[in-house]
């Protein structure tokens, strides 16, 4: 069997336009930074560097928002690889006790034999049927690998 890959869907429809809007907003605001810096009797004025910094700040904020598109889970018959917003895990199936998606949970989890849980941000409740399909596929791979 080939590897399966799941990535969140709904977050992309929100994060990408929002990141673009933030970059455009900060770019437009940067053009407003002209003249006096706002202090009476001050010789401080906004320069081109201030405008560039404002645009750079917008780009950094946009990239921060796009980080929420980063989660991914890749699985095959030997292991599961989870990449979340921050950090990731490479786990063989024999350390996984179960693939869980509790009713009120925002995303799926891998329950490990040492009673720890690993969140799978790629399978989010807001993606509904897509997330359910992903959990069922992971459960099938887990049972095929462990014989459970």
Phi and psi in radians as a Rosetta constraint file:
Dihedral C 1 N 2 CA 2 C 2 CIRCULARHARMONIC -1.456 0.35
Dihedral N 2 CA 2 C 2 N 3 CIRCULARHARMONIC 2.895 0.35
Dihedral C 2 N 3 CA 3 C 3 CIRCULARHARMONIC -1.227 0.35
Dihedral N 3 CA 3 C 3 N 4 CIRCULARHARMONIC 2.533 0.35
Dihedral C 3 N 4 CA 4 C 4 CIRCULARHARMONIC -1.878 0.35
Dihedral N 4 CA 4 C 4 N 5 CIRCULARHARMONIC 2.542 0.35
Dihedral C 4 N 5 CA 5 C 5 CIRCULARHARMONIC -2.266 0.35
Dihedral N 5 CA 5 C 5 N 6 CIRCULARHARMONIC 2.286 0.35
Dihedral C 5 N 6 CA 6 C 6 CIRCULARHARMONIC -2.217 0.35
Dihedral N 6 CA 6 C 6 N 7 CIRCULARHARMONIC 2.377 0.35
Dihedral C 6 N 7 CA 7 C 7 CIRCULARHARMONIC -2.316 0.35
Dihedral N 7 CA 7 C 7 N 8 CIRCULARHARMONIC 2.613 0.35
Dihedral C 7 N 8 CA 8 C 8 CIRCULARHARMONIC -1.133 0.35
Dihedral N 8 CA 8 C 8 N 9 CIRCULARHARMONIC 2.514 0.35
Dihedral C 8 N 9 CA 9 C 9 CIRCULARHARMONIC -1.791 0.35
Dihedral N 9 CA 9 C 9 N 10 CIRCULARHARMONIC -0.914 0.35
Dihedral C 9 N 10 CA 10 C 10 CIRCULARHARMONIC -1.087 0.35
Dihedral N 10 CA 10 C 10 N 11 CIRCULARHARMONIC -0.661 0.35
Dihedral C 10 N 11 CA 11 C 11 CIRCULARHARMONIC -1.085 0.35
Dihedral N 11 CA 11 C 11 N 12 CIRCULARHARMONIC -0.528 0.35
Dihedral C 11 N 12 CA 12 C 12 CIRCULARHARMONIC -1.174 0.35
Dihedral N 12 CA 12 C 12 N 13 CIRCULARHARMONIC -0.646 0.35
Dihedral C 12 N 13 CA 13 C 13 CIRCULARHARMONIC -1.213 0.35
Dihedral N 13 CA 13 C 13 N 14 CIRCULARHARMONIC -0.323 0.35
Dihedral C 13 N 14 CA 14 C 14 CIRCULARHARMONIC -1.705 0.35
Dihedral N 14 CA 14 C 14 N 15 CIRCULARHARMONIC -0.829 0.35
Dihedral C 14 N 15 CA 15 C 15 CIRCULARHARMONIC -1.200 0.35
Dihedral N 15 CA 15 C 15 N 16 CIRCULARHARMONIC -0.716 0.35
Dihedral C 15 N 16 CA 16 C 16 CIRCULARHARMONIC -1.151 0.35
Dihedral N 16 CA 16 C 16 N 17 CIRCULARHARMONIC -0.889 0.35
Dihedral C 16 N 17 CA 17 C 17 CIRCULARHARMONIC -1.112 0.35
Dihedral N 17 CA 17 C 17 N 18 CIRCULARHARMONIC -0.623 0.35
Dihedral C 17 N 18 CA 18 C 18 CIRCULARHARMONIC -1.137 0.35
Dihedral N 18 CA 18 C 18 N 19 CIRCULARHARMONIC -0.741 0.35
Dihedral C 18 N 19 CA 19 C 19 CIRCULARHARMONIC -1.092 0.35
Dihedral N 19 CA 19 C 19 N 20 CIRCULARHARMONIC -0.755 0.35
Dihedral C 19 N 20 CA 20 C 20 CIRCULARHARMONIC -1.107 0.35
Dihedral N 20 CA 20 C 20 N 21 CIRCULARHARMONIC -0.713 0.35
Dihedral C 20 N 21 CA 21 C 21 CIRCULARHARMONIC -1.110 0.35
Dihedral N 21 CA 21 C 21 N 22 CIRCULARHARMONIC -0.689 0.35
Dihedral C 21 N 22 CA 22 C 22 CIRCULARHARMONIC -1.123 0.35
Dihedral N 22 CA 22 C 22 N 23 CIRCULARHARMONIC -0.767 0.35
Dihedral C 22 N 23 CA 23 C 23 CIRCULARHARMONIC -1.107 0.35
Dihedral N 23 CA 23 C 23 N 24 CIRCULARHARMONIC -0.764 0.35
Dihedral C 23 N 24 CA 24 C 24 CIRCULARHARMONIC -1.130 0.35
Dihedral N 24 CA 24 C 24 N 25 CIRCULARHARMONIC -0.758 0.35
Dihedral C 24 N 25 CA 25 C 25 CIRCULARHARMONIC -1.044 0.35
Dihedral N 25 CA 25 C 25 N 26 CIRCULARHARMONIC -0.838 0.35
Dihedral C 25 N 26 CA 26 C 26 CIRCULARHARMONIC -1.179 0.35
Dihedral N 26 CA 26 C 26 N 27 CIRCULARHARMONIC -0.547 0.35
Dihedral C 26 N 27 CA 27 C 27 CIRCULARHARMONIC -1.178 0.35
Dihedral N 27 CA 27 C 27 N 28 CIRCULARHARMONIC -0.781 0.35
Dihedral C 27 N 28 CA 28 C 28 CIRCULARHARMONIC -1.108 0.35
Dihedral N 28 CA 28 C 28 N 29 CIRCULARHARMONIC -0.752 0.35
Dihedral C 28 N 29 CA 29 C 29 CIRCULARHARMONIC -1.091 0.35
Dihedral N 29 CA 29 C 29 N 30 CIRCULARHARMONIC -0.575 0.35
Dihedral C 29 N 30 CA 30 C 30 CIRCULARHARMONIC -1.128 0.35
Dihedral N 30 CA 30 C 30 N 31 CIRCULARHARMONIC -0.549 0.35
Dihedral C 30 N 31 CA 31 C 31 CIRCULARHARMONIC -1.263 0.35
Dihedral N 31 CA 31 C 31 N 32 CIRCULARHARMONIC -0.293 0.35
Dihedral C 31 N 32 CA 32 C 32 CIRCULARHARMONIC -1.442 0.35
Dihedral N 32 CA 32 C 32 N 33 CIRCULARHARMONIC -0.177 0.35
Dihedral C 32 N 33 CA 33 C 33 CIRCULARHARMONIC -1.456 0.35
Dihedral N 33 CA 33 C 33 N 34 CIRCULARHARMONIC 1.472 0.35
Dihedral C 33 N 34 CA 34 C 34 CIRCULARHARMONIC -2.405 0.35
Dihedral N 34 CA 34 C 34 N 35 CIRCULARHARMONIC 2.774 0.35
Dihedral C 34 N 35 CA 35 C 35 CIRCULARHARMONIC 1.331 0.35
Dihedral N 35 CA 35 C 35 N 36 CIRCULARHARMONIC -2.606 0.35
Dihedral C 35 N 36 CA 36 C 36 CIRCULARHARMONIC -1.141 0.35
Dihedral N 36 CA 36 C 36 N 37 CIRCULARHARMONIC 2.536 0.35
Dihedral C 36 N 37 CA 37 C 37 CIRCULARHARMONIC -1.383 0.35
Dihedral N 37 CA 37 C 37 N 38 CIRCULARHARMONIC 0.048 0.35
Dihedral C 37 N 38 CA 38 C 38 CIRCULARHARMONIC 1.829 0.35
Dihedral N 38 CA 38 C 38 N 39 CIRCULARHARMONIC -0.063 0.35
Dihedral C 38 N 39 CA 39 C 39 CIRCULARHARMONIC -1.755 0.35
Dihedral N 39 CA 39 C 39 N 40 CIRCULARHARMONIC 2.340 0.35
Dihedral C 39 N 40 CA 40 C 40 CIRCULARHARMONIC -1.168 0.35
Dihedral N 40 CA 40 C 40 N 41 CIRCULARHARMONIC 2.538 0.35
Dihedral C 40 N 41 CA 41 C 41 CIRCULARHARMONIC 0.981 0.35
Dihedral N 41 CA 41 C 41 N 42 CIRCULARHARMONIC 0.514 0.35
Dihedral C 41 N 42 CA 42 C 42 CIRCULARHARMONIC -1.929 0.35
Dihedral N 42 CA 42 C 42 N 43 CIRCULARHARMONIC 2.546 0.35
Dihedral C 42 N 43 CA 43 C 43 CIRCULARHARMONIC -1.692 0.35
Dihedral N 43 CA 43 C 43 N 44 CIRCULARHARMONIC 0.090 0.35
Dihedral C 43 N 44 CA 44 C 44 CIRCULARHARMONIC -1.284 0.35
Dihedral N 44 CA 44 C 44 N 45 CIRCULARHARMONIC 2.291 0.35
Dihedral C 44 N 45 CA 45 C 45 CIRCULARHARMONIC -2.327 0.35
Dihedral N 45 CA 45 C 45 N 46 CIRCULARHARMONIC 2.732 0.35
Dihedral C 45 N 46 CA 46 C 46 CIRCULARHARMONIC -1.306 0.35
Dihedral N 46 CA 46 C 46 N 47 CIRCULARHARMONIC 2.413 0.35
Dihedral C 46 N 47 CA 47 C 47 CIRCULARHARMONIC -2.018 0.35
Dihedral N 47 CA 47 C 47 N 48 CIRCULARHARMONIC 3.081 0.35
Dihedral C 47 N 48 CA 48 C 48 CIRCULARHARMONIC -1.066 0.35
Dihedral N 48 CA 48 C 48 N 49 CIRCULARHARMONIC -0.597 0.35
Dihedral C 48 N 49 CA 49 C 49 CIRCULARHARMONIC -1.079 0.35
Dihedral N 49 CA 49 C 49 N 50 CIRCULARHARMONIC -0.613 0.35
Dihedral C 49 N 50 CA 50 C 50 CIRCULARHARMONIC -1.165 0.35
Dihedral N 50 CA 50 C 50 N 51 CIRCULARHARMONIC -0.690 0.35
Dihedral C 50 N 51 CA 51 C 51 CIRCULARHARMONIC -1.148 0.35
Dihedral N 51 CA 51 C 51 N 52 CIRCULARHARMONIC -0.751 0.35
Dihedral C 51 N 52 CA 52 C 52 CIRCULARHARMONIC -1.123 0.35
Dihedral N 52 CA 52 C 52 N 53 CIRCULARHARMONIC -0.665 0.35
Dihedral C 52 N 53 CA 53 C 53 CIRCULARHARMONIC -1.129 0.35
Dihedral N 53 CA 53 C 53 N 54 CIRCULARHARMONIC -0.663 0.35
Dihedral C 53 N 54 CA 54 C 54 CIRCULARHARMONIC -1.139 0.35
Dihedral N 54 CA 54 C 54 N 55 CIRCULARHARMONIC -0.746 0.35
Dihedral C 54 N 55 CA 55 C 55 CIRCULARHARMONIC -1.118 0.35
Dihedral N 55 CA 55 C 55 N 56 CIRCULARHARMONIC -0.751 0.35
Dihedral C 55 N 56 CA 56 C 56 CIRCULARHARMONIC -1.066 0.35
Dihedral N 56 CA 56 C 56 N 57 CIRCULARHARMONIC -0.674 0.35
Dihedral C 56 N 57 CA 57 C 57 CIRCULARHARMONIC -1.114 0.35
Dihedral N 57 CA 57 C 57 N 58 CIRCULARHARMONIC -0.705 0.35
Dihedral C 57 N 58 CA 58 C 58 CIRCULARHARMONIC -1.107 0.35
Dihedral N 58 CA 58 C 58 N 59 CIRCULARHARMONIC -0.706 0.35
Dihedral C 58 N 59 CA 59 C 59 CIRCULARHARMONIC -1.127 0.35
Dihedral N 59 CA 59 C 59 N 60 CIRCULARHARMONIC -0.748 0.35
Dihedral C 59 N 60 CA 60 C 60 CIRCULARHARMONIC -1.109 0.35
Dihedral N 60 CA 60 C 60 N 61 CIRCULARHARMONIC -0.741 0.35
Dihedral C 60 N 61 CA 61 C 61 CIRCULARHARMONIC -1.122 0.35
Dihedral N 61 CA 61 C 61 N 62 CIRCULARHARMONIC -0.690 0.35
Dihedral C 61 N 62 CA 62 C 62 CIRCULARHARMONIC -1.082 0.35
Dihedral N 62 CA 62 C 62 N 63 CIRCULARHARMONIC -0.728 0.35
Dihedral C 62 N 63 CA 63 C 63 CIRCULARHARMONIC -1.154 0.35
Dihedral N 63 CA 63 C 63 N 64 CIRCULARHARMONIC -0.623 0.35
Dihedral C 63 N 64 CA 64 C 64 CIRCULARHARMONIC -1.097 0.35
Dihedral N 64 CA 64 C 64 N 65 CIRCULARHARMONIC -0.690 0.35
Dihedral C 64 N 65 CA 65 C 65 CIRCULARHARMONIC -1.178 0.35
Dihedral N 65 CA 65 C 65 N 66 CIRCULARHARMONIC -0.691 0.35
Dihedral C 65 N 66 CA 66 C 66 CIRCULARHARMONIC -1.177 0.35
Dihedral N 66 CA 66 C 66 N 67 CIRCULARHARMONIC -0.307 0.35
Dihedral C 66 N 67 CA 67 C 67 CIRCULARHARMONIC -1.063 0.35
Dihedral N 67 CA 67 C 67 N 68 CIRCULARHARMONIC -0.427 0.35
Dihedral C 67 N 68 CA 68 C 68 CIRCULARHARMONIC -1.270 0.35
Dihedral N 68 CA 68 C 68 N 69 CIRCULARHARMONIC -0.156 0.35
Dihedral C 68 N 69 CA 69 C 69 CIRCULARHARMONIC -1.562 0.35
Dihedral N 69 CA 69 C 69 N 70 CIRCULARHARMONIC -0.066 0.35
Dihedral C 69 N 70 CA 70 C 70 CIRCULARHARMONIC -1.238 0.35
Dihedral N 70 CA 70 C 70 N 71 CIRCULARHARMONIC -0.564 0.35
Dihedral C 70 N 71 CA 71 C 71 CIRCULARHARMONIC -0.961 0.35
Dihedral N 71 CA 71 C 71 N 72 CIRCULARHARMONIC 2.487 0.35
Dihedral C 71 N 72 CA 72 C 72 CIRCULARHARMONIC -2.767 0.35
Dihedral N 72 CA 72 C 72 N 73 CIRCULARHARMONIC 2.525 0.35
Dihedral C 72 N 73 CA 73 C 73 CIRCULARHARMONIC -2.176 0.35
Dihedral N 73 CA 73 C 73 N 74 CIRCULARHARMONIC 2.255 0.35
Dihedral C 73 N 74 CA 74 C 74 CIRCULARHARMONIC -2.124 0.35
Dihedral N 74 CA 74 C 74 N 75 CIRCULARHARMONIC 2.281 0.35
Dihedral C 74 N 75 CA 75 C 75 CIRCULARHARMONIC -2.452 0.35
Dihedral N 75 CA 75 C 75 N 76 CIRCULARHARMONIC 2.591 0.35
Dihedral C 75 N 76 CA 76 C 76 CIRCULARHARMONIC -2.426 0.35
Dihedral N 76 CA 76 C 76 N 77 CIRCULARHARMONIC -2.910 0.35
Dihedral C 76 N 77 CA 77 C 77 CIRCULARHARMONIC -1.276 0.35
Dihedral N 77 CA 77 C 77 N 78 CIRCULARHARMONIC -0.186 0.35
Dihedral C 77 N 78 CA 78 C 78 CIRCULARHARMONIC -1.803 0.35
Dihedral N 78 CA 78 C 78 N 79 CIRCULARHARMONIC -0.654 0.35
Dihedral C 78 N 79 CA 79 C 79 CIRCULARHARMONIC -2.693 0.35
Dihedral N 79 CA 79 C 79 N 80 CIRCULARHARMONIC 2.966 0.35
Dihedral C 79 N 80 CA 80 C 80 CIRCULARHARMONIC -2.218 0.35
Dihedral N 80 CA 80 C 80 N 81 CIRCULARHARMONIC 2.357 0.35
Dihedral C 80 N 81 CA 81 C 81 CIRCULARHARMONIC -2.074 0.35
Dihedral N 81 CA 81 C 81 N 82 CIRCULARHARMONIC 2.031 0.35
Dihedral C 81 N 82 CA 82 C 82 CIRCULARHARMONIC -1.934 0.35
Dihedral N 82 CA 82 C 82 N 83 CIRCULARHARMONIC 2.214 0.35
Dihedral C 82 N 83 CA 83 C 83 CIRCULARHARMONIC -2.114 0.35
Dihedral N 83 CA 83 C 83 N 84 CIRCULARHARMONIC 2.062 0.35
Dihedral C 83 N 84 CA 84 C 84 CIRCULARHARMONIC -1.808 0.35
Dihedral N 84 CA 84 C 84 N 85 CIRCULARHARMONIC -3.043 0.35
Dihedral C 84 N 85 CA 85 C 85 CIRCULARHARMONIC -0.988 0.35
Dihedral N 85 CA 85 C 85 N 86 CIRCULARHARMONIC -0.800 0.35
Dihedral C 85 N 86 CA 86 C 86 CIRCULARHARMONIC -2.186 0.35
Dihedral N 86 CA 86 C 86 N 87 CIRCULARHARMONIC 2.096 0.35
Dihedral C 86 N 87 CA 87 C 87 CIRCULARHARMONIC 1.507 0.35
Dihedral N 87 CA 87 C 87 N 88 CIRCULARHARMONIC 3.067 0.35
Dihedral C 87 N 88 CA 88 C 88 CIRCULARHARMONIC -2.877 0.35
Dihedral N 88 CA 88 C 88 N 89 CIRCULARHARMONIC 2.993 0.35
Dihedral C 88 N 89 CA 89 C 89 CIRCULARHARMONIC -2.447 0.35
Dihedral N 89 CA 89 C 89 N 90 CIRCULARHARMONIC 2.438 0.35
Dihedral C 89 N 90 CA 90 C 90 CIRCULARHARMONIC -2.051 0.35
Dihedral N 90 CA 90 C 90 N 91 CIRCULARHARMONIC 1.920 0.35
Dihedral C 90 N 91 CA 91 C 91 CIRCULARHARMONIC -2.207 0.35
Dihedral N 91 CA 91 C 91 N 92 CIRCULARHARMONIC 2.290 0.35
Dihedral C 91 N 92 CA 92 C 92 CIRCULARHARMONIC -1.261 0.35
Dihedral N 92 CA 92 C 92 N 93 CIRCULARHARMONIC 2.663 0.35
Dihedral C 92 N 93 CA 93 C 93 CIRCULARHARMONIC -1.093 0.35
Dihedral N 93 CA 93 C 93 N 94 CIRCULARHARMONIC -0.436 0.35
Dihedral C 93 N 94 CA 94 C 94 CIRCULARHARMONIC -1.246 0.35
Dihedral N 94 CA 94 C 94 N 95 CIRCULARHARMONIC -0.206 0.35
Dihedral C 94 N 95 CA 95 C 95 CIRCULARHARMONIC -1.647 0.35
Dihedral N 95 CA 95 C 95 N 96 CIRCULARHARMONIC -0.097 0.35
Dihedral C 95 N 96 CA 96 C 96 CIRCULARHARMONIC -1.675 0.35
Dihedral N 96 CA 96 C 96 N 97 CIRCULARHARMONIC 2.199 0.35
Dihedral C 96 N 97 CA 97 C 97 CIRCULARHARMONIC -1.464 0.35
Dihedral N 97 CA 97 C 97 N 98 CIRCULARHARMONIC -0.731 0.35
Dihedral C 97 N 98 CA 98 C 98 CIRCULARHARMONIC -2.800 0.35
Dihedral N 98 CA 98 C 98 N 99 CIRCULARHARMONIC 2.737 0.35
Dihedral C 98 N 99 CA 99 C 99 CIRCULARHARMONIC -1.813 0.35
Dihedral N 99 CA 99 C 99 N 100 CIRCULARHARMONIC 2.080 0.35
Dihedral C 99 N 100 CA 100 C 100 CIRCULARHARMONIC -2.066 0.35
Dihedral N 100 CA 100 C 100 N 101 CIRCULARHARMONIC 2.556 0.35
Dihedral C 100 N 101 CA 101 C 101 CIRCULARHARMONIC -2.507 0.35
Dihedral N 101 CA 101 C 101 N 102 CIRCULARHARMONIC 1.485 0.35
Dihedral C 101 N 102 CA 102 C 102 CIRCULARHARMONIC -1.171 0.35
Dihedral N 102 CA 102 C 102 N 103 CIRCULARHARMONIC 2.741 0.35
Dihedral C 102 N 103 CA 103 C 103 CIRCULARHARMONIC -0.982 0.35
Dihedral N 103 CA 103 C 103 N 104 CIRCULARHARMONIC -0.774 0.35
Dihedral C 103 N 104 CA 104 C 104 CIRCULARHARMONIC -1.765 0.35
Dihedral N 104 CA 104 C 104 N 105 CIRCULARHARMONIC 0.279 0.35
Dihedral C 104 N 105 CA 105 C 105 CIRCULARHARMONIC -1.499 0.35
Dihedral N 105 CA 105 C 105 N 106 CIRCULARHARMONIC 2.524 0.35
Dihedral C 105 N 106 CA 106 C 106 CIRCULARHARMONIC -1.336 0.35
Dihedral N 106 CA 106 C 106 N 107 CIRCULARHARMONIC -0.446 0.35
Dihedral C 106 N 107 CA 107 C 107 CIRCULARHARMONIC -2.661 0.35
Dihedral N 107 CA 107 C 107 N 108 CIRCULARHARMONIC 2.972 0.35
Dihedral C 107 N 108 CA 108 C 108 CIRCULARHARMONIC -1.305 0.35
Dihedral N 108 CA 108 C 108 N 109 CIRCULARHARMONIC 2.863 0.35
Dihedral C 108 N 109 CA 109 C 109 CIRCULARHARMONIC -2.403 0.35
Dihedral N 109 CA 109 C 109 N 110 CIRCULARHARMONIC 2.645 0.35
Dihedral C 109 N 110 CA 110 C 110 CIRCULARHARMONIC -1.765 0.35
Dihedral N 110 CA 110 C 110 N 111 CIRCULARHARMONIC 2.169 0.35
Dihedral C 110 N 111 CA 111 C 111 CIRCULARHARMONIC -1.658 0.35
Dihedral N 111 CA 111 C 111 N 112 CIRCULARHARMONIC 2.126 0.35
Dihedral C 111 N 112 CA 112 C 112 CIRCULARHARMONIC -1.639 0.35
Dihedral N 112 CA 112 C 112 N 113 CIRCULARHARMONIC 2.847 0.35
Dihedral C 112 N 113 CA 113 C 113 CIRCULARHARMONIC -1.153 0.35
Dihedral N 113 CA 113 C 113 N 114 CIRCULARHARMONIC -0.398 0.35
Dihedral C 113 N 114 CA 114 C 114 CIRCULARHARMONIC -1.590 0.35
Dihedral N 114 CA 114 C 114 N 115 CIRCULARHARMONIC 0.396 0.35
Dihedral C 114 N 115 CA 115 C 115 CIRCULARHARMONIC 1.142 0.35
Dihedral N 115 CA 115 C 115 N 116 CIRCULARHARMONIC 0.338 0.35
Dihedral C 115 N 116 CA 116 C 116 CIRCULARHARMONIC -1.670 0.35
Dihedral N 116 CA 116 C 116 N 117 CIRCULARHARMONIC 2.827 0.35
Dihedral C 116 N 117 CA 117 C 117 CIRCULARHARMONIC -2.208 0.35
Dihedral N 117 CA 117 C 117 N 118 CIRCULARHARMONIC 2.466 0.35
Dihedral C 117 N 118 CA 118 C 118 CIRCULARHARMONIC -2.028 0.35
Dihedral N 118 CA 118 C 118 N 119 CIRCULARHARMONIC 2.100 0.35
Dihedral C 118 N 119 CA 119 C 119 CIRCULARHARMONIC -1.265 0.35
Dihedral N 119 CA 119 C 119 N 120 CIRCULARHARMONIC 2.486 0.35
Dihedral C 119 N 120 CA 120 C 120 CIRCULARHARMONIC -1.991 0.35
Dihedral N 120 CA 120 C 120 N 121 CIRCULARHARMONIC 1.571 0.35
Dihedral C 120 N 121 CA 121 C 121 CIRCULARHARMONIC -1.169 0.35
Dihedral N 121 CA 121 C 121 N 122 CIRCULARHARMONIC -0.265 0.35
Dihedral C 121 N 122 CA 122 C 122 CIRCULARHARMONIC -1.278 0.35
Dihedral N 122 CA 122 C 122 N 123 CIRCULARHARMONIC -0.391 0.35
Dihedral C 122 N 123 CA 123 C 123 CIRCULARHARMONIC -1.934 0.35
Dihedral N 123 CA 123 C 123 N 124 CIRCULARHARMONIC 1.582 0.35
Dihedral C 123 N 124 CA 124 C 124 CIRCULARHARMONIC -1.789 0.35
Dihedral N 124 CA 124 C 124 N 125 CIRCULARHARMONIC 2.581 0.35
Dihedral C 124 N 125 CA 125 C 125 CIRCULARHARMONIC -1.045 0.35
Dihedral N 125 CA 125 C 125 N 126 CIRCULARHARMONIC -0.553 0.35
Dihedral C 125 N 126 CA 126 C 126 CIRCULARHARMONIC -1.186 0.35
Dihedral N 126 CA 126 C 126 N 127 CIRCULARHARMONIC -0.294 0.35
Dihedral C 126 N 127 CA 127 C 127 CIRCULARHARMONIC -1.496 0.35
Dihedral N 127 CA 127 C 127 N 128 CIRCULARHARMONIC -0.019 0.35
Dihedral C 127 N 128 CA 128 C 128 CIRCULARHARMONIC 0.779 0.35
Dihedral N 128 CA 128 C 128 N 129 CIRCULARHARMONIC -1.926 0.35
Dihedral C 128 N 129 CA 129 C 129 CIRCULARHARMONIC -1.047 0.35
Dihedral N 129 CA 129 C 129 N 130 CIRCULARHARMONIC -0.628 0.35
Dihedral C 129 N 130 CA 130 C 130 CIRCULARHARMONIC -1.080 0.35
Dihedral N 130 CA 130 C 130 N 131 CIRCULARHARMONIC -0.746 0.35
Dihedral C 130 N 131 CA 131 C 131 CIRCULARHARMONIC -1.181 0.35
Dihedral N 131 CA 131 C 131 N 132 CIRCULARHARMONIC -0.709 0.35
Dihedral C 131 N 132 CA 132 C 132 CIRCULARHARMONIC -1.094 0.35
Dihedral N 132 CA 132 C 132 N 133 CIRCULARHARMONIC -0.758 0.35
Dihedral C 132 N 133 CA 133 C 133 CIRCULARHARMONIC -1.049 0.35
Dihedral N 133 CA 133 C 133 N 134 CIRCULARHARMONIC -0.748 0.35
Dihedral C 133 N 134 CA 134 C 134 CIRCULARHARMONIC -1.096 0.35
Dihedral N 134 CA 134 C 134 N 135 CIRCULARHARMONIC -0.744 0.35
Dihedral C 134 N 135 CA 135 C 135 CIRCULARHARMONIC -1.139 0.35
Dihedral N 135 CA 135 C 135 N 136 CIRCULARHARMONIC -0.745 0.35
Dihedral C 135 N 136 CA 136 C 136 CIRCULARHARMONIC -1.098 0.35
Dihedral N 136 CA 136 C 136 N 137 CIRCULARHARMONIC -0.699 0.35
Dihedral C 136 N 137 CA 137 C 137 CIRCULARHARMONIC -1.124 0.35
Dihedral N 137 CA 137 C 137 N 138 CIRCULARHARMONIC -0.785 0.35
Dihedral C 137 N 138 CA 138 C 138 CIRCULARHARMONIC -1.100 0.35
Dihedral N 138 CA 138 C 138 N 139 CIRCULARHARMONIC -0.692 0.35
Dihedral C 138 N 139 CA 139 C 139 CIRCULARHARMONIC -1.114 0.35
Dihedral N 139 CA 139 C 139 N 140 CIRCULARHARMONIC -0.681 0.35
Dihedral C 139 N 140 CA 140 C 140 CIRCULARHARMONIC -1.136 0.35
Dihedral N 140 CA 140 C 140 N 141 CIRCULARHARMONIC -0.749 0.35
Dihedral C 140 N 141 CA 141 C 141 CIRCULARHARMONIC -1.133 0.35
Dihedral N 141 CA 141 C 141 N 142 CIRCULARHARMONIC -0.693 0.35
Dihedral C 141 N 142 CA 142 C 142 CIRCULARHARMONIC -1.106 0.35
Dihedral N 142 CA 142 C 142 N 143 CIRCULARHARMONIC -0.828 0.35
Dihedral C 142 N 143 CA 143 C 143 CIRCULARHARMONIC -1.180 0.35
Dihedral N 143 CA 143 C 143 N 144 CIRCULARHARMONIC -0.569 0.35
Dihedral C 143 N 144 CA 144 C 144 CIRCULARHARMONIC -1.204 0.35
Dihedral N 144 CA 144 C 144 N 145 CIRCULARHARMONIC -0.635 0.35
Dihedral C 144 N 145 CA 145 C 145 CIRCULARHARMONIC -1.334 0.35
Dihedral N 145 CA 145 C 145 N 146 CIRCULARHARMONIC -0.610 0.35
Dihedral C 145 N 146 CA 146 C 146 CIRCULARHARMONIC -1.740 0.35
Dihedral N 146 CA 146 C 146 N 147 CIRCULARHARMONIC -0.191 0.35
Dihedral C 146 N 147 CA 147 C 147 CIRCULARHARMONIC 1.315 0.35
Dihedral N 147 CA 147 C 147 N 148 CIRCULARHARMONIC 0.300 0.35
